[in-house]
Amino acid sequence: MGQPKALLPFPATVATPGKVTFLDHLMEMARHPKIGITRIVLGANAEKIQQRLQYPPSAYVVNERWKEGQLSSIQAAIHSLAHTEADGMMLFLVDHPLISKHLVTTLVEVFYSTNAPIVIPSHAGKRGHPMIFSSRMFAELLAAPAEVGARAVVWEHYAEVKEVATDEKGVTLNLNDPDSLRKALGADD
C-alpha cells in the first residue's frame, strides 16, 4: 500500500466524519458499552503509527514478534489482558476496515446472548472479520500452532462457532493492495 495500513485514509462517512485513517475508523467502530478495554497491537512501523495517531499509551501493545504472523499479534493482545476480567476479545483486522457499528453491535449481542466461544460474521457463505473469541479460548490461542494460527482454534470448536450472516461484504474484503482498495470503494465501476 506504500504506507502502514493503519494510516491509510478512510473515506469519510456518517459514522466516521472528517479525515480519518483505517485505524481511526476501526477504533470508532469498537466504541461499544460492552467493549471496555481497547488495545491496538502494532508491529512494523509501530513508532510511526504511535506518533501519527494520538491514542493513550495504554492502548498500544507493541508485538516484537510481528514477523511471525497474525497469531503472534493475537497472543500479544491476550497477554495485555492478563490482569483484566475480559469476557472475550473482539479481533478487528486493520486490512478489513469496511465494517459498520451496526455489525459490531450485532456480533456483541450474539456473543452475550449465546455464550458461544467464537462468534464470526459471514457474507455470502464466507467467514470474515471482526470475530469474537471468548476468554475461554485464550489458552488455546496462546498454544495454537504458528503455521495454522487462530484457525486451529476455530476448527477445533467448529460445532460451537456461532456464525452471524450479514449483508456487509466488508467482513470478507481483505484490503492488502491499492487495487483491492479501489475496487472495494467502487473506484473501478
C-alpha positions in Angstrom: 0.0 0.0 0.0 3.0 2.3 0.2 2.5 3.1 3.9 1.2 1.4 7.0 -2.4 0.2 6.5 -3.3 1.7 9.9 -2.5 5.2 8.5 -4.3 4.8 5.2 -7.1 7.4 4.7 -10.6 6.0 5.3 -13.4 7.6 3.2 -15.4 10.0 5.4 -18.8 8.6 6.4 -21.6 9.5 8.8 -20.0 7.1 11.3 -16.5 8.5 10.9 -16.8 12.1 9.6 -13.8 14.0 8.5 -10.3 12.9 7.7 -9.7 9.6 9.4 -7.4 6.6 9.0 -8.3 2.9 8.7 -7.3 2.6 12.4 -9.4 5.6 13.4 -12.4 4.2 11.8 -11.9 0.8 13.5 -11.4 2.5 16.8 -14.7 4.3 16.3 -16.4 1.0 15.4 -15.1 -0.6 18.5 -16.8 2.0 20.8 -19.5 0.0 22.4 -20.7 -0.2 26.0 -19.7 -3.9 26.3 -16.2 -3.3 24.9 -14.4 -1.9 27.9 -10.7 -2.4 27.0 -9.3 -1.4 23.7 -5.8 -2.5 22.6 -4.0 -1.6 19.3 -1.5 -4.2 18.5 1.4 -2.8 16.4 4.3 -4.5 14.8 6.1 -3.0 11.8 6.1 0.8 11.9 4.9 0.9 15.5 6.7 4.1 16.4 5.5 5.9 13.2 1.9 4.9 13.9 2.0 5.9 17.5 3.4 9.3 16.6 0.7 10.0 14.0 -2.3 8.6 15.9 -2.6 10.0 19.4 -4.3 7.3 21.4 -3.5 6.8 25.1 -0.2 4.9 25.6 -2.1 2.2 27.5 -4.0 1.4 24.3 -0.8 0.3 22.4 0.7 -3.1 22.6 3.9 -3.5 20.5 4.3 -7.0 19.2 8.0 -7.5 18.9 7.3 -10.9 17.2 5.2 -9.4 14.4 7.2 -11.1 11.7 5.8 -14.4 13.0 2.4 -13.6 11.7 -1.1 -12.6 12.9 -1.2 -15.2 15.6 1.7 -13.5 17.4 -0.3 -10.3 17.5 -3.4 -12.1 18.9 -1.2 -13.6 21.5 0.3 -10.2 22.4 -3.2 -8.8 22.8 -4.2 -11.7 25.1 -1.0 -11.2 27.2 -2.0 -7.5 27.6 -5.4 -8.6 29.0 -3.8 -10.9 31.6 -4.8 -8.8 34.7 -8.3 -7.9 33.5 -11.6 -9.6 33.7 -12.3 -9.6 29.9 -15.2 -11.8 28.8 -13.5 -12.1 25.5 -11.7 -10.4 22.7 -13.2 -8.9 19.5 -10.5 -9.1 16.9 -10.5 -6.2 14.3 -8.1 -6.5 11.4 -6.7 -3.3 10.0 -7.0 -4.6 6.5 -10.7 -5.3 7.0 -12.0 -1.8 7.8 -15.2 -1.8 5.8 -17.5 -2.7 8.7 -20.3 -0.8 10.5 -21.1 -0.1 14.1 -24.4 -2.0 13.5 -22.4 -5.1 12.7 -20.2 -4.7 15.8 -23.3 -4.3 17.9 -24.9 -7.4 16.4 -21.8 -9.5 17.0 -21.6 -8.4 20.6 -25.2 -9.1 21.2 -24.9 -12.6 19.7 -21.8 -13.2 21.8 -23.5 -12.4 25.1 -26.9 -14.0 24.2 -25.5 -17.3 23.0 -22.4 -17.7 25.2 -20.7 -19.1 22.1 -16.9 -19.5 22.4 -16.4 -17.9 19.0 -18.6 -15.5 17.0 -17.8 -14.9 13.3 -19.6 -12.8 10.7 -20.2 -14.2 7.3 -21.2 -12.8 4.0 -22.4 -14.9 1.1 -21.3 -18.1 3.0 -17.8 -16.8 3.5 -16.5 -16.1 7.1 -14.8 -12.9 7.9 -13.9 -10.2 10.5 -14.2 -8.9 13.1 -14.6 -12.1 15.2 -15.0 -12.6 18.9 -13.1 -15.2 20.9 -14.4 -15.9 24.4 -11.8 -15.7 27.2 -12.3 -19.4 27.5 -10.4 -19.7 24.2 -7.4 -17.6 25.3 -5.3 -20.6 26.5 -5.9 -22.4 23.2 -5.0 -19.3 21.2 -1.8 -19.0 23.2 -1.0 -22.7 22.4 -2.1 -22.7 18.7 0.5 -23.7 16.2 2.0 -20.7 14.4 1.7 -22.3 11.0 -2.1 -22.6 11.3 -2.8 -19.7 13.6 -6.2 -18.9 15.2 -7.9 -21.1 12.5 -6.7 -24.1 14.5 -8.9 -22.9 17.4 -11.8 -22.2 15.2 -11.6 -25.6 13.6 -11.3 -27.3 17.0 -14.6 -25.7 18.0 -16.3 -25.8 14.6 -19.6 -27.1 16.0 -19.7 -24.4 18.7 -18.9 -21.4 16.5 -21.8 -19.0 16.1 -21.8 -17.7 12.5 -23.7 -14.4 12.0 -24.8 -13.8 8.4 -24.6 -10.2 7.3 -25.1 -8.3 4.0 -21.9 -6.3 4.7 -19.4 -7.6 2.2 -16.7 -5.7 4.0 -16.3 -8.6 6.5 -14.6 -10.6 3.8 -12.8 -7.9 1.9 -9.1 -8.0 2.7 -7.6 -4.7 1.6 -4.0 -5.5 1.0 -3.1 -3.5 -2.1 -4.2 -0.3 -3.9 -6.2 -2.3 -6.5 -8.3 -4.1 -3.9 -8.9 -0.8 -2.1 -10.0 0.9 -5.3 -12.4 -2.0 -6.2 -13.8 -2.1 -2.7 -14.6 1.6 -2.7 -16.2 1.4 -6.2 -13.5 3.5 -7.9 -13.3 0.9 -10.8 -17.0 0.9 -11.5 
